[in-house]
Structures are given as structure tokens and as C-alpha cells.
Amino acid sequence: MYKKRNLGFTLVISAILLLSGCGNENSVTEKTPSTQINPNKVNKIENIAEIELELDTTLTKMINSDFIGNKNTNYQKASNLLSVKIINNVIKLYFDEISMTEDFVMEDFTDPLYSMAYNIAIKKKINNPKVEIYFDGRFIDDIMEEKDKEIENNFPELKRKENKLLFKTSSKKVIINSGHGRTRAGNGWGWQRDLFGGYREDIGNAEFGMILASKLKANGIIYESVRELNKNAGNGVSGLAKWKENARQYMIAHKYPKGIWQSKNDGYINNDIRSRPNFANYKQAGVLISLHTNGGHSSARGTQIYISDRNSQISESTKLAKILKKHLKSKITSKYDPNWSVEGPIQKNHGENRIANMPSVIIELGYHTNTQDRKALTSNVFRDATMEAVKDAIKEYLNIGDVLPTIRGEFDGAGSIVSPTEDNWGCNRDIAVMHPHQNTGSTVVFQWAYNKDTCTQLELFANNPIDVAIKSKAWSQVQPDQAFTVKLGSSPVTLKTTGSKWSTFAVTTLRSLPKATTITARCVEPSHKFYNANRKHIAKDLVSIVYPYYWTGTGSIISYASHINGYGKNKDIAVSSSKVNSVTSFQWATHSCKRLQLTSGGSNSSIHADIRMKGWDKPNNYFQKQCNNRLPCTLQVSGNGYYILQIATTKGAISSGQINADCI
């Protein structure tokens, strides 16, 4: 171990600034730092004393210069580097006592030193180096734990969930954390990071986040952001554009609970840092992706991926980090720089990772303190390659299928599950027929009435194996709640209610059918097994009916099959919309309902509507126009059978928002 005399110099730390990529606020568990190293990965380190001396000399120069960023005259901290020791692959940095005043941001101090020590270790060919920092003999994470316990006592809902079973492994939601941003500073406003060669991390992180958001959206991946990512959102309270402001300010503006963005009175920046993982926890996300750029010596370069072993999902975080490394290395070296370095996963207990309840990683995309890396960080090619890689890694980790072109299907028919306690077609089960169409898919829709005892979920089957997209929604809504692709066949696929008593869903094939195929839907009881069938969630707006209108709903007239009068039996309502070109449908059983009247919201007002009818199992070229394209419309048949009705209205035509069907 290399030791030195106390030279009496003072380390000065400013409230804001600094060049390292990530801030720190910390929530920790009962752990102590480990120096145990996998013996298979430990290499023999030669000249340890020389490396320790180089580390000490270099870090001392950093402390005595502006390198750490102590350009603000409001100095807050003092600490001395006492010694450096290397044990196996662990580099231990020992400082004397550090007193933490209210606005002190720990990682604004530790990150530059950590980064420099790590890079020196890599250059000296120390495999898998780990850096640990101690103050007055105490490990830094244990010091921060005291602050975190105080926060958790004040806000129990923010306590990190140690039980892995409490983590929602089924969540597909991604939180984009573009670090830093314009923040309050005293009575005014300031940046969290300085300009380096014209590049400011506060701005760059948000711009990377915008690119990632657009790629996730295009691939049907659910996401939210801790910062504003819309450049047209106007100005915020800082006087600058909202997208330039930090996460804390975004959460205040959107009226999130105060405990998320003000969990302790220890300065604006500390609360901003904690607000990011707190937000992800509040949203019960499946993944937290933090985007930063790094600061260090002017020669330091490349991308680094960080994890925290105090994150309760450390194994999953490690898995995610490795997938990210694979995709980032591939994309950057193939599209931007074949010699670009991607390091990770690197263990360091950043607050953003540690506080998160879900798998969490920090991606330091490059060094804004390096001229070549700065050029990359402003390159459209580099930005697109890195965010494409992050998107691909998220898809792989969350097992989300490839994006599909718009899935379009000709409307063929409708089914009804409207009286779940009665065993009959249209009641607790029904079928709809899909037909072959040239160069496009097929679509059928169903209406479903929930029953807590007999029909809490549905099982779907097809008499021929087909690949389909299914989108579902509450009956009263225009927009779908979810959409996914899945293979239908003789094995069941389970649908759960959207939370509404009445729901509707559409089934669309991904390609043209070779032959007619029957879709069966049937009620199953609450205790019945749920069959996921390897479904892949997709963007809800990828699925549409070929008919040039937006599908908004469906209804049922199945009066013969039930002894109870009511909606779905001898009358029904289907949702329409005046905001879009809207198409809705009904299934009509004529056994005890030979005359059916269609109106706009039960009114006799005359409106233009494209009304068509066909036999329930006939191809859609059997559709016949009815009522001279006007509502109200009275339909009459003489025999018993099932018919499919299709009613289309143009934008603005139907003010009631619904189509009524009544037996008369």
C-alpha cells in the first residue's frame, strides 16, 4: 500500500457542476463491500506499488486543480486523500473524514476520482477492476445508508423493496432517465454540468432520450420519461424550454406526489437525483435506463455501462447490462468507429441504480471531456446507432418481438359473449369466420360481458393454426388498451378483461389466409389456467381494418338465446366517434327479432352512414348496402339466422358517439 504524509491541501467541492456523468443519492441495504474476486478472473498484478503511486499522484493532481470542477467560489467540502491500496483487483481509496453539509452531492466528488482510477487500472491490464472509496475508514455506501434510512422513515412508500417477489417481472414498461437538466440553484437557476467544448451534458442527455423514445414508440414498447422530451412543449418556470429542465421540475409540473421529488431537505440536486428512480418505482416499471455522458481525464474515451450490487434485481441488472454491451458494441463499431470501446457491466453504487426496484443500468455513452468522444456525442450517426442499440437490447431483454408493418385485415364478422351464465351461442361462447383475401389479412371482432363467477377471462382457439394480432379495449372507449401478436390454433390463448364489465376485441391475421378459418371464444372461470402462449406486445395503432375507417366498437342482438331482456339481447349500443372516420358492427340473431332499427344515439336525426349486411359466415363480398346510406335505418328479415352489420360514418357526422340497435 502506498502511503503519504498529510500534505494539508483541501479538497473543495461546489454545489453544482462537475464533469462526471451521474449524480448520487442512495438507498442501501445491509451489506458491506466485498473484496472477494472470482479466482478465474484475477490476473497477477505486477508492480503494485508503482500502480498505487501513479494512482495517488494522478488523483492528487485532480484534487489540486479544476479537474473536479470546483470553479464555484461557494466551497462546501474538505477531504484529504490519505492512501491507495490494491487488493487483488480491488482499488481502495482512503480519505480522511468528510463532513456532508445540506447541499453536498457525493457523486459529484467521487465519480471523477472513480473514473480515473478505473481507467488507470484498465490501462495497467487489471482485469475486472473494482474501485472502493472510504472516508475515515468507512465505506461510502454505508455512510449514505444513514441518509437513506432517514428518508425511508419519513416516506415509507419510498423504501426499496428487498423482496424480489414484489418486483413486477411481467411489467414491460421502460423508464427513460435522461440525467441532469436545468435546476434551481439558490434563488435562481443553473446547469448541473459545465460546458466542455460547446457540449453540455444536461442538454445532450435529453436529446439522446428523445431519439430513444421515438424508437421505442415505433416498436410498440411502452415507455415513460423522467424529463420532458417534447421540444415543442413550451417554456418552463426556469424561463427555458421545458425539455431542458431537470426531472424534479418535470414531476412538480405534472403534480406527482411530493415524496417522489422532495424526499429530504438536502438540496435541489440530491432530490433531483432521487426523483428519477423514485419515479420508476412509482410507475412500477420493468426497466430503468439512465442516459449520461462521462467526465474524466481528457484522454479517457468510450462507453461504460454501470450497475449496482445493492439493486434488489442485481442478477437481472447484470443480464440487461450484458445485452446492452453486446448491442452497443455491435452497432457503434459497425456504424461509427470500429475501434470504439464499450466497457461493462461495471459495479458502482450510483443512487439511480441502487434506489430502483427494477433492473436498472446507467449508460455513460462517451466522455464529454474528450475531444473525439465529444464529436461522437454530437454526431447523428453515433446518436442513432447508440439509441438503436439500446432499443434492440430492451427488446431482447423484455422479449418483445420485431416491429411489424401496419397489420390490416378485411372485416369478416363478429361474435358475442353477452350472457355468460347461459350456455348457448352468443351467450357464454361464440364463433366468427375469417375468409381469405388477396394481399391482406382478415379481421373479426367480439363483444364480451364480464361475469365474476363464470366469465372472468376468455379462451380463444382457431380451427387452423394462424398468426394473429389481437387488440382489446373497454366497450365505451374508442382507443384500444393493448395489442399483441400470438399464434392461434388448437391450444388456447387467454384474454383477461380490460377492467370494464363490457369489453371488445378484434382479431386480425398477420397475412392472407389460405382458407376460411373459424375463431372460437368461450368463457372460463376465475380458477382456470391463464395461457400466455408467448404473446408479443406491439403498438396499439399497428392494427387496423382495411375498410378506410377506424374500428371503434361492436354490439350484439342475441335475443333468442336469452330469457332476459337487456343490452346484448334485444337491444344494444356500439361506440362510434365524431373525431375519426368510424366503423362499428353488430351481430344480429333474427330468431325472435325479425325487425331491427338502427339510429344515431337513439335519435331520429338523419345522418349519412354506409350501412351493410351479410350472413355471419359469408365472405365480405356478400355485404349488401342498406337504407340508402342513411340513419335511422330499419332492417327486416323473414327467416331465422345470424347476420353481420357494418355501419361506417365519416368524421364529424355522428355527434352522439354511439350507434343504437333495437328490436321492434
NORGIZI-V255365 format. One line per field, one symbol per residue. phi: phi as a letter, one per 40 degrees, with the letter a starting at -180 (. if undefined). psi: psi as a letter, one per 40 degrees, with the letter a starting at -180 (. if undefined). burial: I if it has 16 or more other ideal C-beta (glycine too) atoms within 10 Angstrom, else O. Layout:
phi: ???
psi: ???
burial: ???
This chain:
phi: .cbacccgcbcbbccbghcccbcabbbbbcbbcbbcbcccbcbcccfdcccccccccccccdccbccchccccccbbaabccabbbbfbbbbbbbccbcbcdccbdccccccccccccccccccgccfcbbbbbbfgbcdccccdcccccccccbdcccccccccccccccbcbbcbccghdbcagcbbaccbccbfgbbcdcddcccccccdcccccbgccabbcbcbbcbcgcbccgbddcccccdccccccgcdcdcbacacbhccdcccccccdcccccfccabbbbabcbaccccahbbbbbbccccbdccccccccccddccccccccbbacbccbbicbcacccdcccccbdabbbccacccbcccccccbccccccccccccdcccdcccfbcccbcdcbbccbiababbaccbcacgbbaababcbcbcgacbbbbbbabcbccbacabbbbbcbcacbbbbbacdccccccaaabacbacccbcbbcchbcbbbabbbccacccadbbbbbacbcdccccbcffcbcbccccbacddcbccbiababbcccbcbcicgbbaabbcbaccbcbbbabbbccdbacbbbbbcggccccbcacbbaacdbcccccdbcbffgbbcabbabbbcibbbbbbbbcdgcbccgabbbbcb
psi: hhiiiheeihhhhidaiieidiihihhiigiiihehihdeehihhifddddddddddddddddeaedeegehegidihihhdihhhhbehhhhhiaihhhidehhdeddddddddddddddddefhhfihhhhihfehhdddddddddddddddgdeehhhdhdeehgeehehhhhghiaihiihbeaiiieiihhfehhddddddddddddddddddefhhiiieiheheeeaiaeeeiideeiidddddddefiidddegeigfidddddddddddddddefidihhhhiiiiaieehiihihiiheehefdddddddddddddddddddddedheehhhiihhhhgidddddieihhihhhdiheehdddddddehddddddddddddddddddefhiiiiihhhhhhdaiihgegeehgiheceiiiihiiiihfiaihiiiihhihedegeiihiiieihihihhhiiideidiidiiiiihiadiihhhiieeidhiiihhhieiiidiihhhhhiiiideiihhdffihiihdeehiidhfihheiiihgfddeiehiaheceiihhhaieeihhhiiihhhedfgehhhhihfeiehhihihhiiiideiieeehhiifffiiihhihidahahihihhhiihedhddeihhhhh.
burial: OIOOOOOOOOIIIIIIIIIIIIIIIIIIOOOOIOOOIOOOOOOOIOOOOOIIOIIIOIIIOIIOOOIIIIOIOOOIIOIIIIOIIIOIIIIIIIIOOIOIOOIIIIIIIIIIIIIIIIIIIIOIOIOIIIIIIIIOOOIIIIIIIOIIOOIOOOIOOIOIOOOOOOIOOOOIIIIIIIIIIIIIIOOOIIIIIIOIOOIIIIIIIIIIIIIIIOIIOOIIIIIOIIIIIOOOOOOIOIOOIIIIIIIIIIIIOOOIOOIIIIIIOIIIIIIIIIIIIIIIIIIOIIIIIIIIIIIIIOOIIIIIIIIIIIIIIIOIIIOIIIIIIOIIIOIIOOIIIOOIOIIIIIIIIIIIIIIIIIIIIIIIIIIIIIOOIIOIIOOOOIIOIIIIIIIIIIIOIIOIIOOIOOIIIIIIIIIIIIIIOOOOIIIIIIIIIIIIIOOIIIIIIIIIIIIOOIIIIIIIIIIOOIOIIIIIIIIOOIOIOIIIIIOIIOOIIIIOIIOIOIIIIIIIIIOOIOOOIOIIIIIIOOOOOOIOOOIIIIIIOIIIIIIOIIIIIIIIIIIIIIOOOOIIIIIIIIIIIOOIIIIIIIIIIIOOIOOIIIIIIOOOOOIOIIIIIIOIIOIIOOIOOIIOOOIIIOIOOOOOOIIIIIIIIOOOIIOIIIIIIIIO
